[in-house]
Amino acid sequence: MSDQLPWYKQFWPWFLIILPLCAVIASLTTLKIALDNSDSLVAEDYYKQGKAINMDLRKIKYAQQIGMKFLVTVADQELKITQQGGPEYRAALNVQFYHPTIEAKDFSLNATADANYVYHIPLDSAITGPWEVRIEGFDAKWRIQQRIDIKDDVEYWLN
């Protein structure tokens, strides 16, 4: 008879151990990825935010009633916002840009008009892709909100 090798020197036991071990390592890696990259789109106070949406809708409807329209021009690293409709508005604007998936890219600022009533917004870097744009009067009585797909040297109507 031939001498039988101990189990740890044979191929099949190691093959059968490696398969579940790979699954365990893959699941631990997936768990680490899930814990490190939490979903920033889910809000803890979703009920309060839902109630606030109704207030926002009143502001948007009011802006439509008075005919507020703005032209947003994207050029290199600057945004130009010009009022094209509605009663003349010369105060500062609250301008907010929200990226649909990456919260770290969101930015918000107050813009003031120059002598020609054009609001200039300098940007740190060029922005492209889909954005939710929100323009609100400084007195917070009206709001224009629209999703646009930004490309360089293009004009967008917000109304």
Disulfide bonds with the S-S distance in Angstrom:
none
